[in-house]
Amino acid sequence: MPSKSKPLSAKELAAYEAKRDLAAELLQSVREMKAGQVSVVSSPVTEARKKTGLSQSQFAALMGVSVRTLQGWEQGRKQPSGAARTLLAIASTNPKAVLAVAGHK
């Protein structure tokens, strides 16, 4: 795999791709999954949302953000702000309280 420190030029990328055996890489990935060598990492934001039982669109509306922003938080591409972090902490520790304030259940 190429270094992630700097982007490859078009020529370097073409040379790297020409050497790859995608079928072998895929097969190796499947073997690793079957052997339990791969784990799914769940973010604290995803865990907080799942504890409420809400979908991404419902939870995003509750948080007052777009679904895209929520997805960025869940995937670790973005970090929630102070107020959002506080609400997420409450949702994680006491999902019923967040749902009650939001008018759910």
Residue frames as qw, qx, qy, qz and C-alpha x, y, z in Angstrom:
[[0.000, 0.889, 0.457, 0.000, 0.00, 0.00, 0.00],
 [0.397, 0.567, -0.049, 0.721, 1.34, 3.47, -0.83],
 [0.302, -0.191, -0.466, 0.809, 2.34, 5.95, 1.86],
 [0.041, -0.816, -0.571, -0.080, -0.41, 8.28, 3.04],
 [0.382, -0.542, -0.098, 0.742, 1.97, 11.17, 3.64],
 [0.140, 0.487, -0.243, -0.827, 1.56, 12.72, 0.20],
 [0.775, 0.456, 0.243, -0.365, -0.72, 12.13, -2.78],
 [0.636, -0.045, 0.623, 0.454, 0.58, 9.98, -5.59],
 [0.202, 0.433, -0.377, -0.793, 1.05, 11.45, -9.02],
 [0.819, 0.314, -0.002, -0.480, -1.09, 10.03, -11.81],
 [0.593, 0.479, -0.646, -0.032, 1.87, 7.98, -13.02],
 [0.022, -0.303, 0.846, -0.439, 2.64, 6.62, -9.52],
 [0.639, 0.071, 0.451, -0.619, -1.01, 5.78, -8.95],
 [0.809, 0.389, -0.259, -0.356, -1.25, 3.94, -12.27],
 [0.418, 0.428, -0.786, 0.158, 1.89, 1.94, -11.43],
 [0.271, -0.172, 0.761, -0.564, 0.54, 1.06, -7.99],
 [0.747, 0.204, 0.244, -0.584, -2.86, 0.02, -9.35],
 [0.690, 0.447, -0.512, -0.249, -1.23, -2.10, -12.10],
 [0.242, 0.334, -0.870, 0.272, 0.51, -4.22, -9.43],
 [0.492, -0.131, 0.543, -0.668, -2.60, -4.82, -7.33],
 [0.277, -0.127, -0.920, -0.246, -4.46, -8.11, -7.30],
 [0.445, -0.260, 0.132, -0.847, -7.91, -6.99, -6.18],
 [0.841, -0.155, -0.418, -0.305, -9.30, -10.52, -6.09],
 [0.655, 0.018, -0.607, 0.449, -6.51, -11.63, -3.75],
 [0.004, 0.221, -0.374, 0.901, -7.00, -8.54, -1.55],
 [0.645, -0.241, -0.103, -0.718, -10.74, -9.20, -1.32],
 [0.846, -0.093, -0.523, -0.036, -10.20, -12.89, -0.54],
 [0.446, 0.116, -0.579, 0.673, -7.70, -11.98, 2.18],
 [0.272, -0.258, 0.217, -0.901, -10.20, -9.54, 3.69],
 [0.804, -0.209, -0.281, -0.480, -12.89, -12.24, 3.77],
 [0.752, 0.001, -0.596, 0.281, -10.45, -14.66, 5.43],
 [0.179, 0.192, -0.478, 0.838, -9.63, -12.04, 8.08],
 [0.530, -0.262, 0.031, -0.806, -13.32, -11.39, 8.75],
 [0.866, -0.138, -0.424, -0.228, -14.05, -15.12, 9.07],
 [0.658, 0.042, -0.569, 0.492, -11.11, -15.55, 11.44],
 [0.420, -0.829, -0.354, 0.102, -12.43, -12.71, 13.61],
 [0.586, -0.130, -0.006, 0.800, -9.42, -10.53, 12.89],
 [0.020, 0.342, 0.235, 0.909, -11.57, -7.62, 11.80],
 [0.101, -0.532, -0.711, 0.448, -13.88, -5.76, 14.12],
 [0.045, 0.730, 0.400, 0.552, -16.49, -3.14, 13.48],
 [0.280, -0.144, -0.390, 0.865, -15.76, 0.03, 15.39],
 [0.108, -0.780, -0.564, -0.249, -18.78, 1.96, 16.55],
 [0.185, 0.402, -0.191, 0.876, -18.50, 5.61, 17.49],
 [0.049, -0.278, -0.672, 0.685, -19.88, 7.07, 20.73],
 [0.365, 0.206, -0.071, -0.905, -22.28, 9.12, 18.59],
 [0.541, -0.001, -0.716, -0.442, -23.64, 5.98, 16.92],
 [0.325, -0.186, -0.863, 0.339, -23.98, 4.31, 20.32],
 [0.128, 0.245, 0.403, -0.872, -25.89, 7.31, 21.73],
 [0.493, 0.143, -0.326, -0.794, -28.26, 7.31, 18.73],
 [0.515, -0.043, -0.834, -0.192, -28.85, 3.56, 18.95],
 [0.138, -0.182, -0.781, 0.582, -29.68, 3.84, 22.66],
 [0.342, 0.250, 0.191, -0.885, -32.52, 6.21, 21.75],
 [0.499, 0.318, 0.806, 0.006, -33.81, 3.78, 19.13],
 [0.376, 0.799, 0.103, -0.457, -34.04, 6.57, 16.56],
 [0.775, 0.457, 0.249, 0.359, -33.02, 6.47, 12.91],
 [0.488, -0.055, 0.071, 0.868, -30.30, 8.79, 11.64],
 [0.009, -0.500, -0.341, -0.796, -32.86, 11.23, 10.24],
 [0.520, -0.737, -0.393, -0.177, -34.90, 11.24, 13.47],
 [0.683, -0.484, -0.160, 0.524, -31.82, 11.67, 15.66],
 [0.384, 0.173, 0.172, 0.891, -30.42, 14.41, 13.41],
 [0.206, -0.670, -0.358, -0.617, -33.72, 16.30, 13.71],
 [0.654, -0.682, -0.309, 0.107, -33.64, 15.87, 17.50],
 [0.643, -0.310, -0.003, 0.700, -30.06, 17.21, 17.57],
 [0.172, 0.914, 0.115, -0.350, -30.94, 20.09, 15.24],
 [0.170, -0.556, 0.617, 0.530, -28.38, 19.08, 12.60],
 [0.686, 0.411, -0.364, -0.478, -28.51, 17.69, 9.09],
 [0.989, -0.047, 0.137, -0.037, -28.32, 13.94, 8.48],
 [0.705, 0.565, -0.245, 0.350, -25.04, 14.58, 6.68],
 [0.078, -0.715, 0.476, -0.506, -23.57, 16.25, 9.78],
 [0.806, -0.359, 0.355, -0.308, -24.73, 13.36, 11.97],
 [0.962, 0.247, -0.019, 0.112, -23.16, 10.88, 9.54],
 [0.408, 0.698, -0.388, 0.442, -19.90, 12.87, 9.71],
 [0.427, -0.607, 0.492, -0.456, -19.97, 12.58, 13.50],
 [0.940, -0.119, 0.254, -0.196, -20.75, 8.86, 13.38],
 [0.885, 0.390, -0.061, 0.245, -17.96, 8.20, 10.90],
 [0.662, -0.524, 0.018, 0.535, -15.45, 10.30, 12.83],
 [0.489, 0.458, 0.259, 0.696, -14.96, 12.81, 10.01],
 [0.104, -0.653, 0.001, -0.750, -16.40, 15.66, 12.09],
 [0.314, -0.174, -0.732, 0.579, -16.61, 16.39, 15.80],
 [0.210, -0.790, -0.534, -0.218, -19.75, 17.74, 17.48],
 [0.060, 0.619, -0.202, 0.756, -19.62, 21.16, 19.14],
 [0.000, 0.184, -0.695, 0.695, -19.90, 21.78, 22.88],
 [0.600, 0.014, 0.269, -0.754, -23.70, 21.85, 23.14],
 [0.823, 0.203, -0.399, -0.349, -24.06, 18.86, 20.84],
 [0.430, 0.265, -0.807, 0.304, -21.45, 16.92, 22.86],
 [0.255, -0.118, 0.622, -0.731, -23.45, 17.60, 26.02],
 [0.759, 0.124, 0.040, -0.637, -26.70, 16.42, 24.45],
 [0.728, 0.288, -0.613, -0.109, -24.94, 13.33, 23.09],
 [0.161, 0.240, -0.819, 0.496, -23.59, 12.54, 26.56],
 [0.512, 0.004, 0.453, -0.730, -27.09, 12.81, 28.00],
 [0.806, 0.246, -0.253, -0.476, -28.49, 10.66, 25.18],
 [0.553, 0.316, -0.763, 0.108, -25.85, 8.05, 25.90],
 [0.090, 0.109, -0.806, 0.575, -26.38, 7.92, 29.66],
 [0.286, 0.373, 0.677, -0.567, -30.11, 8.60, 29.81],
 [0.033, 0.134, 0.682, 0.718, -31.78, 8.14, 26.40],
 [0.110, -0.649, -0.753, -0.016, -35.28, 8.28, 27.95],
 [0.168, -0.689, -0.228, 0.667, -34.64, 11.82, 29.18],
 [0.065, -0.271, 0.457, 0.845, -33.67, 13.02, 25.72],
 [0.072, -0.319, -0.835, -0.442, -36.67, 11.28, 24.18],
 [0.144, -0.690, -0.646, 0.292, -39.02, 12.75, 26.81],
 [0.102, -0.609, -0.006, 0.787, -37.76, 16.30, 26.22],
 [0.019, 0.169, -0.626, -0.761, -38.03, 15.79, 22.46],
 [0.641, 0.155, 0.116, -0.743, -41.63, 14.55, 22.81],
 [0.609, 0.184, -0.731, -0.246, -40.94, 10.93, 21.87],
 [0.615, -0.210, -0.753, 0.103, -42.54, 8.20, 24.00]]
